[in-house]
Amino acid sequence: MPRGRFGPEGVAVTGVGRDPGVPGDRPGVLASFQEPVFRTTWLGAVLFGLAVSMERLAIGWFVLDETGSVLLAALSFAVRTVPNLVIGPIAGAVSDRWSRAGVLAAAALVRMVAATLMALVVVAGVAVVPLLIALAAVSGSTNAFQTTALQPLQADIVGRERLGNAVSLTSLGQRSIGVAGALSGGVLIGWLGPAPALLVATAPLALAALLFARAHGATARPRGGARFAAEVLEGLRLIVTTPVVRLLLGMMIVVEIFGFSYMGLLPAVADLVLDVGPEGLGVLTAGASAGSMVGMVFLVGAADRLRRGLLLVGVFAFFGALLLVLGNSTLFWLSLLAAGGIGAAAAMVDTLEWIMLQEAVPPPLRGRAVGGWHFAIGWGWIGPITLGALADATTVSIALTLGGTVLLLSAGSVWLAAASIRDR
């Protein structure tokens, strides 16, 4: 157990000045970095994010290049979210029950093995697309364990007062490294092919696992196995019976289906609309990552100061408007600007949801609240498949325009009818 003090949950937390959650002066924008355990956890999360961006780019491009199907390329993204419907609530209970640092290390190792197998499948050239899609589902399932452990672990380390700052800093680091992952992945794919890009992605995952193993932060104590199923069910009841949680997750389902589906269509935008090849796809993806950095820089300073619910509604509308731009642009520079704005909106939606969900529940249920978020994004597979099929049948422009329109209408509905979110 690390040196520190015990918080109200009965778990060890480190401290630098006052007890977590005690009101006082607003923290500085880098205040969370004063905690050594947070610095270690942050670096591990950033390396994990680097690998994810490289792997996702390599698989999406390879499937589109191999099959010529926008639907199959979108499916390679969609299958990453399907396991969350089942795994999300389970991962949340695991996070609330066992060592969160250990869960993070295990998730990184599983993803490393999956990326290695993906590279071998590409090299072998046998039943490539079906096997890659299956491995993408395995790889995507680690996201549930990574997020449900990482977000509450940050709350354990820095306390409620700095939760918004810590979550925003980590998300900023992950989104920032996504620029390097996208650019280097695009260059590697264009130069050597997807298999080397996938193998390179295993190195940061190995380093992340080592860092997480060293991060002896605040963790829940193991309890008897007979209660685990009950804890999973308690997480599901949390989703259904807590009004604010239910509404936040409903908003997440909508944006996951109609907003985040743009990632599955981005290879088609690069290839079929803009004709810029894998290098151009890398630049567009990097643009989205750069935009997410801007969004996170804003949240690092604003997440603990502004009304988050009002901000969330505004980001929804911003997301939708930029999807309309991306869907109707034939100019690379304009598409790049739209991708950057979409990246900012996507990053802020995720981060605001993580913060608001954890604040809406008691501390012992934080992992299961974030597990509910994974349950919500588990419905995201509907978007890439539906919009991918629509793009195949009509155009990519029509598919993205539909997604943007739905987000704009949803933002307006929440603004008018959901004061419990708007006024938070």
PyMOL commands that set and color helices and strands:
alter all, ss='L'
color gray80, all
select helices_A, chain A and resi 31-34+36-67+70-78+84-97+100-124+128-158+160-191+194-214+225-241+243-258+262-273+277-302+308-328+332-359+363-393+396-417+419-422
alter helices_A, ss='H'
color red, helices_A
select strands_A, chain A and resi 5-6+12-13
alter strands_A, ss='S'
color yellow, strands_A
deselect
rebuild
show_as cartoon
